[in-house]
Amino acid sequence: MKLSAPPQNSADYQQLEMTSARSSEKPHAQPRIILYSLVFLLAASIPPILRLSGVHAPLTMVHDLVFTTVLVAATIISCLNSSRERVLRNLLFAGAAAFYLQLIDIASGQNFATDYMQVVVAAMSFVLHGSPYYAATDYVLYPPLYAQLVAMTFNTCAACCAFFHLPCGQQAIWNAVQYVFQNTLFASTVALIALTYRFCRKLATFNRVPSMLMALAAIVPSSAVFWTVRKYQCNIFVTDLILAAILLVDRYPVAAALCVAIGTHIKVYPGLLAIAWLFGKRWRACGWTAIFFALIAAASTVICGRPQIWPEYFHIASTYVSLLPTTVPGWLLGSPNLLNETYQSLRLFHIESFSLAQMAQFVHVEQIAFVAWFGWKFLQPRTAKTVSHPDVETTILLDRYCDLLSLMLIIGPSVLADHYVMAIPISLWTLITSFKRAPARRPYGAFAVAVTGALLVLSWSFKSIVPVPLQPLGLVLLSLARAL
């Protein structure tokens, strides 16, 4: 029998060891996903069943009790016959899930944010077979899909009430939609932890516990994640789709394309990944993205029964963007962070001679500079000699996507602090690549810049103390770290 030759160097050996470790844990992944999915469904379904049965216990308390109990049981089951490292990882995951359950329950006791109510009003228009894009609408930058999904949830809840002969009025059905949205937000937040963990495992080749700790360090203290949960925004949904597409594109390009197409029909940011795929010659992923995007657009048109829905959307969105310079400070021209924070920074240093119109011109110059910087970084040639990560193609693709996404988050027409949930992959990828630089490229300096940028992007923003554009500055530092 002929024996295979051993790896020639330590790097090959480490790569072989990591591959064998991943292959050994693959059979455990699917049962664990099914187990936690059943936990979510059980925890979400028991409180309304009790309410319909006449038990008038507080929904939040019942939800917490059921989920915590079942989560502990599921974690114990998943830890049986597992290594100490797997047990610690599962405990960290369960603790983070319980933490975000409390966070969402606390947020559910508050008034809903304006954006969520705009989506509800738009969904009401679809339920009544109308259009959400009318003269006085606030649903201006979202494509139809988001509101249509909420409207479909309303119709499903109404059909369930009719099937079971439940005396439910319109307000009760919308309360049920709210409850479904809250649980979906909770599940997507926990999925964000799991996907970030897989991102670190696959691309950073870290072990289980360091990967989970890195994921939790990026998510749990993040102000962007907190405000997305607090305001019932859709940014976590979009970030989940971005991470899923990044993780799936190599082995399952069709599934990755579907994630990008769905995400782009909610917000434009996932579509930037298709541009990076195009430059990376991922033709199959690009082609399927275009097909899925067209199919979803056609389905949205058919469902609402309005062939003119897309012209209405583009008219309202373009009108809104064109009127931004005439609105209050914080919504002028580009990103509210970029203009408003720059304006406040000058006032902090007692420089009050600039009018808002002059500030708008200054922001134009900033925008041109950012477009030039990130455009140059996106288009500059990259070779295996300039890339330290073992997977050269993935490194080039993700570097380009990080440049595009950073530019959109800095100069986008309606970017707020909670949008920086989508900067989590940028921060983690920059930390990973800067730490793995060759010694000749000053890895510790790049890593220090990356850590500083990640802290500015992900941590809490103390605007009352330091009113400067910290998050855009963090993205610029992260881009510098990738360029070092």
N, C-alpha and C positions, 0 to 999 in steps of 0.2 A: 504494500500500500504506500502510495506516495504522499508525503506530508507537505503541507503548504508552508512556504517560507514565512518566518516571523516578520513583523513590521520592521522597516529599516531604521526608523528613528522614533524618538519619544512622542513627537506630534502625531505620527501615524498610529502609534499604540494608544494614545489618549483618545483619538478619534474612533478607533475600533472598539475601545472599552465603552465609550459613550454610546455608540451605536448598539452594542449588545445590551447595554442597560436599558435603552429605550425600547428595544424589541422585547425585553423581558417584562416591561410594564404595560405594553399595549393591550394585552388581553384583559387587564384590570380596568382599563379606562371606560369601556362601554358600560359594564354593569354599574360602575360608580356614577356615571352620568344618569343612567336610568333611575338609580336609587335616589339621587338628589332631586331629580325631576318629579318623582312620586312624592317626595317630601313637600315640594312646593305646591303641588296640586292638592295634597291632603290638607296642608295648612291653610290654603286659600278657600277650600270648599266647605270645611266644617263650620266656620262662623256663620255664613249665610244660611246653611242648612238648619243650624240651631235657631236662627232668627225666624225662619219660616215655620219652624216647629213650635213656635210660641215661647221659646226661651229668650228672655230679654236681657241677656248678659251683655256687657260692653263688647262691641265687636273687636276693638283693639286688644283688650285683655285676653279674650278667647284666642285671637289670632296669635298673640305672643306665646301663650301657654301651649297651644297645639304645636306651633312650629318648633319651639324650644324643645319640647318633649320628643317629638319625632326626629328632630335634627340630632339630638344626643343619641337616640337609639340608632339612627343611621350611621353616625360617626363611629359608634362602638362596633357595629357590624362591619363597617369598612376597615376597621383597624384589626379585626381578627386575622391571625396568621400573617400579620404584616411586620415589616422591619420597623425598628425604632424611628428611622427617618420618615417613613410613610406615616406613622402614627402622629409624629409631631406636625407634619405637613397638614394632615386632616384636622388636627385640633386647631391649628392656626386658621385654616379655612372656615371651620365651623364658628370660631370666635368672631371672625370678620363678618360672617353672614348674620350672626345674632346682633352684632353692633349696628349693621345697616338696617336690620329690621326695626330696631328701636328708633333709629334716625328717621326712617320713613314714617313710622307711626307718629312720631313727634310732629313731623311736617304735615301729616294728614289732619292734625287738629287746627291748622292755620288756614287762612283764606288762600284760595288758589291764586297763582300768579296770573298776570295779564295774558301771557302767551298761551297758557293752557286754556283759559277761557276763550281766547280767540279761536283755538282749534275746536272747542266745543260749539261755539257759534257757527263756525264753518261746517261742522258735522251736522248741525241742525238744518242748515241750508240743503245739504245733500239728502237728509231724511225727507225733507219737504220737496224733493226733486227740483231744487233751485241751484243757483250758482253761488259759491262763497266769494266770488270776485265781483263785487259791486262797488259803487262810488265811495261809500263810507266804510268799507271793510277794513279791518285790521289784519286780516289773514292775507299778507301781501307777498312774502318771500317763500312761503312753503308751496311746493307743487300739490296737486290734488290728493295724492295718495295718503298722506298723513291724516287728513280730515276724513277721507273715505274709510280708512280702517276704523276710526272712532265711530263713524256712522254705521258701519257693519257690525260693530260691537253692540251698538244700541239696538239695531234690528234683531240681532241674535238674542239679546236679553228679552226684548219684547216678544219674540217668538216662543221663548221658553216660558214666559209668564202665561201666554195664551195656551200653550200646550198643557201646562199643569193647572190651568184655571185659577191662576193667582190674581187677586184684585190689585193690580199694580198700575198706578198712574204714571204720567210722564216724568214727574220729578223722581219717583221711586226708581224708574228705569235708568234715569241719568245718574242717580246715586249708585246703581249697580255698575254702570260704565266707569264711574269714578273708582269704585272698588277694584274692578278688573285692571284699570290703568295703574293703580297703586301697586298691585301685586306683580304686574308686568314690569314695572319700574324696579321693584325689589329683585325679581328674578334676573333682570338684565344687569343690575349692579353686582349681584353675586357672580353672574357670568363674566362680568368685566374682570373680577378678581381671578377667575379660572383662566380666562384667555390671556391675561397679562402674565400669569404663572407659566402657561404654555409658551408664550413669547420668549420669556427668559430661559426656559428649558431648551427650546429649539435653537434660538439664535445666539444665546450667550453660552450655551452648553454648561450651565450651572447645575449643581445637584438640586435635589428636591427642596430642602429647607432653605438654602440661600435664594432660590428662585421665588419661593413663597414669601420670604421676608422682603425681597426686593419689590414684589408686586404689592404687598401690603404697605410698604413705605411710600410707594407712588400713589396709592389710592386712598388709604384711610385718612391721612392728614390733609388731603387735597381740598383746597377751598372750592375748586371748580366742580369736583364731584359733589361736595356738600350743597352748593347752590343749585346745581342741576336737580338734585333730589328735592331740595326745599321748594324750588319753583316749578317742579313737575315739567321739566324740559325734556327734549328728546335727544340730547347730546350723548347720553350713555348708550342709547340704542345705536346711534350712528358709530360711536367708537367701537362697540361690539362688532358691528359689521366690518369695520376697517380691519380690526385685529383678526377676525375670522378669515377675511380675504387674504391677508398677508400670510397666515399660517397654512392656508389651503392651496395657494396658487401653484406650488410646485407639483403636488401629487393629484390635486383635484381642481384643475383650472376652471371647469364648468361651474362647480359650486362657488369658487371664489368670484367668478364673474356674476353669478346671481346675487351674492352679497353686495358687490359694488353697485349693481343696477338698482337693487332695492334701496340701498343707502343714498344713492344719488337722487332718487325720487323723494327723499325726505329732506336732505341738504346736499349741497353741491360738493362737499369736501371728499367723500369717497370717490367721486368721479376723477379726482386728481390722480388716484392710483392707476386708473386706466391709461392716463397720459404717461406715467412712469413705465407701465407695461409696454406701451407703444414704443418708447425709446429703447426699452430692454428687449425688444423683438419677441415679446410673449404674444405671438399672433393669435393663438387659440383663445387665450383669456380675453384679449381685446375683442375678437370677433363675437364671442359669446356674450360679452358685456353689452355690445351694441344690439345684439338680438334680444336679450332679456330686457334692455332698456326700452326698446321699441314695443315689445309685447306688453310690458307694464303700462306704457303710455296709451297703447290701444285699449287695454282692459279698463283703464281709468275712464277713457272716453265713452266706452260702451256702458259701463256701470252707471255713470251719471246721466247718460242719455243726452249729452250736450256736445255735439261736434265742435262747438266754438269754445270749449272749456280751456284749451291751451292758448289760443289767441287772447282770451280774457286774462289768463294768468300772466302772460308775458307783458300785456299792456299795463296791468296793475303793478307788477314788479318793477318795470322800467320807469313808470311814473313815480313810484315811491322813491327809487334811487335818485331820479333826477331832481326831486324836491328836497333831498337831504340838506343841502347847504342853507335852506331857508328856515330850518327848524332850530330848536333850542340847542345850546351847547351840549356836547356829548353825543350828538347825532349828526354832526357836520361831516360831509364828504366821506372820508374813510372810516376806519374803526373808531368807535367812541373812545376806546382806550387811547388811541394815538393822538387824537385832537384834544379831548377833554383833559387828559392827564398832562399833555405838554402845556396846555393853557394854564392848568393849576400849578405846574412846576415853576413857570415864570412868575406867577403871583406869589409863590412861596418865597422867591428871592426878591420880592418887591419890584418886579419888572412888570408894570401895569400899563405901559404905553402902547401895547399892541391891542388893536381891536380884533374882534372875531373874524372879520374879513381878512385882515393881515395874517391871522393865525391860520386861516384856511389856505392862504397862499403858501405859508411855511409848510403846512402838511403836504401840499402838492409836491414840494421839493423833497420832503421826507419819503413820500411814496415813490418818486422817481428813483431816489437813491436805493430804496429797498428792492424795487424791481430790477435795477441794474445789478445789485449784489447777488440776489438769489437767482436771477437769470444767468449770470456768469457761472455761479456754482453749479446750476443745473446742467448747463451745456458744456462745461469743461470736460475734456476727455479723461477717462479713468482706465487704468490698466491694472494687471495683477501686481505690478511692482508698487503701486501707490495704495493698495488695499491690503490691510493686515488680516482681515477676517478670512477664514478658510474658504467660505463660500463667496467667491468674487462676484458672481452675477447677482446674488441676493443683496450683497453689500451695496453695489452700484444702484440697484433698483430702489432700495430703501433710502439711500442717501438722497436720491433725486426726489422721491416722494416727500421726504422730510423737508426739503427745500421748498417744494410747491406748497405744502400744507402750512409751513411757517409763514410764507408770503401771504397766503390767504387769511391767516389768523391775524396778521399785523395790519393789512390794508383792506380787509373785507368791509363791505358796506354796512354791516350790522353785527359786529362782533362785540360780545360782552365777556365778562370774566368767566362765566360758566361754560363758554365755548371751549375753554382750554382743557376740558376733559380730553379732547381730541389730540392734545399735545402730549399725553402720556406715552404713546408709542415713540414720539420724537425724543422725549427725555430719556427713556430707557435705552433706545437704540444708540443715542449719542454717548451715554455712559458706557455701554457695552463696547462700542468701537474705539472710543478714546482710551479705554483701559487696555485694549489689546494692541495698541500701536507698537511698532518696532522701536527699540531703544534709540535708534538714530533720529526718531521723529519726536523726541521729548514727550513720552507718554504721560508723565506725571503732571506736566503743565497743561496738556490738553484735558486730562482727567479733572484737574482742579477747576478749569474753566467750565467743563461740562457739569460738574457738581453745582457750581454757583448758578449756572443757567437753569438747571433742573429745579433748584430750590426757589428761584424767582418765579418760574412757570407754575409750579405745583403747590407751593406753600400759600399760606394765608397772606392776603394783601392788606397792609396797614395803611390805607389811603389817608386816614385822618392824621397820621404821623408823618408819612413819607409819600406825598401825593405826586409820584412820578410813575411813568409807564413801566412798571416792574415786569409784567408778563411779556410784552413785546421785547423789552431789553433782554429777558431770559432767552427768548427764541433767537435773538441775534448772537448771544454768547454761545448757545448750543451750535449754531451754524459755524461760528469761529472754531469751536472745539473739533467739529468734523473736518474743518479745513486744515487744522494744524498737522 
